[in-house]
Amino acid sequence: MADWVAAIAATVAAFIVCWQSWETRRSANASRDAARTANEALDLTRQLAADAVRTRLDADMPNVSVHVSALVDARPIVGSSMSQPREEVPPDAVFRLPKDGATYFSLLARAAVINDSDRHVEVNLHYLPRGAAEPTYRTMFMPPGASELVDFEICRMVADWVKGEPGLRVGGTTYYAVFGASHRSSPRSWCVTAAA
């Protein structure tokens, strides 16, 4: 009889251990699901916080626009290099490749920089002035509603114009002119770029 009692006790103990294991597994699965839900909520909270920061920065950002007009001067100039004197091209000039491929060919364009915001902004220009050998850096302080016209030169070798070489490449994007703007009354800086 003692053997029967021991066998029944062992069976009950084994059943209890199996039941505890099943409950432990169920609890672990519930904990895993809760952790996954908490991580998803954390990711959503981070995205919402980042969107809130972007919205706040967009609201604080000055509204500076850059409009590039058509070519200002229809008389292009040419030269053997940007540092050498250049001369106007006659209307009937013919360029032959590859002989004239290294000749610099320049056109003058105009950009209007407009401060559409309600605050003063500092605009930093980096451009090539007409006939210059090197780009110029210029800073303008613009009150609200102010606008400024900037004439700049687009200078490329004839071979680059023919093959369609556009301009300055930055991170896969091509720019002829790069403009930067920052608040005058704030230590934070903002950058505005525009293609000419």
Stockholm file with secondary structure:
# STOCKHOLM 1.0

chainA/1-196         MADWVAAIAATVAAFIVCWQSWETRRSANASRDAARTANEALDLTRQLAADAVRTRLDADMPNVSVHVSALVDARPIVGSSMSQPREEVPPDAVFRLPKDGATYFSLLARAAVINDSDRHVEVNLHYLPRGAAEPTYRTMFMPPGASELVDFEICRMVADWVKGEPGLRVGGTTYYAVFGASHRSSPRSWCVTAAA
#=GR chainA/1-196 SS CHHHHHHHHHHHHHHHHHHHHHHHHHHHHHHHHHHHHHHHHHHHHHHHHHHHHHHHHHHHSCCEEEEEEEEEEEEEEEESSTTSCCEECCTTCCCCTTTTTTSEEEEEEEEEEEECSSSCEEEEEEECCTTCSSCEEEEEEECTTCEEEEEEEEEEEHHHHHHTCCSEEETTEEESBEEEEEESSSSCEECCCBCC
#=GC SS_cons         CHHHHHHHHHHHHHHHHHHHHHHHHHHHHHHHHHHHHHHHHHHHHHHHHHHHHHHHHHHHSCCEEEEEEEEEEEEEEEESSTTSCCEECCTTCCCCTTTTTTSEEEEEEEEEEEECSSSCEEEEEEECCTTCSSCEEEEEEECTTCEEEEEEEEEEEHHHHHHTCCSEEETTEEESBEEEEEESSSSCEECCCBCC
//
